[in-house]
Structure formats: structure tokens, C-alpha cells
Amino acid sequence: MSQLLRRLPLVARRCGKTRGGGGGGSFFAEGKHEPGGNLFGETPPPSGQARKWESWEGPWYFTLGAATAMLTLGLSARPDSSLTYWADRKAAEIKGSA
């Protein structure tokens, strides 16, 4: 076991050189990212003007909102089917019939 722990730094150093797609260096190395200052490469509109939506954004936001509303309402209105609820109901039936 001690031999394995002694060899670990060598193995880790050797593996570190091959990571990152073989191009050398890590993902965060210099030259990997060229910051442009714009999110997603989209230039901001002139001041005082609103950003124009793409054709897919309206349906996307509507669908996302509708799905969230349906899940929220649907999951809050589902019947309680937990084991403890069933056991409490059965216990109340037995106690009421005795």
C-alpha cells in the first residue's frame, strides 16, 4: 500500500499532462478563452432601446411558465398516498368499529 501512495504523485503528474484534449495546458490556461465582453457574442442594443426577442423566445417562456404552473398545481393537488396516511386511516377504521 505504501508503494502505491509513493507512486501516486508520479501518476498524477503524468496524467495531468494529457488532459485537456491533448492540446496542452488546462481548460483555464491562457489562450483558451478570448473574452469579447458580450454575453453569447450578442452586442447590446443602443441605450434607451429594448432588446428584440428572437422568434423562439416567446413560445419557450410560455411553455416553461405553463409547465411550471401545471406541475405546481398538479403536485399540490395530488392525493396523499403515503404509508403513514394509509396506516392512520386503517387505525381509525379499526378503532371506530370496535
Sequence and secondary structure as in RCSB ss.txt:
>XXXX:A:sequence
MSQLLRRLPLVARRCGKTRGGGGGGSFFAEGKHEPGGNLFGETPPPSGQARKWESWEGPWYFTLGAATAMLTLGL
SARPDSSLTYWADRKAAEIKGSA
>XXXX:A:secstr
 HHHHHHHHHHHHHHHHH STTSSS TTSTTS    SSGGG     TT      TTHHHHHHHHHHHHHHHHHHH
HSS    HHHHHHHHHHHHHHH 
